[in-house]
Amino acid sequence: MGRVLIMTGSSTSLHLDPHLELDNLPELAQKLRESLMQDDAPLVLDGSGIQSIDGAAIQLLLLAVQTAKEKNIPCSWHQPSSALSKAVALLGLTDDMLLEATEQ
């Protein structure tokens, strides 16, 4: 797994693996939990390298985005890949996943 969690005083950045599928989600879930425990640090999801993503992974990421919102933790995407954007759009979740709020 090439996932990297970077915590700084100002934000938490999570670099997402190229292939997000059901069998590799437990590690991602743990990293997301750790990220969301940093109440004062904005969460930045780096989706730039995502090549494929399944429905379970989208559900997990959606849960993380919603949890961040409920905890008033700023959450944004850094360069979401076209594969991620297309998969989320097919499910009609672009707004819910905050894919419009991206970091260039």
Buried (B, 14 or more C-beta within 10 A) or exposed (E): EEBEEEEEEEBBBBBBBEBBEEEEBEEBEEBBEEBBEBEEBBBBBBBBBBEBBBEEBBEBBBEBBBBBEEEEBEBBBBEBBEBBBEBBEEEEBBEEBBBEEBEE
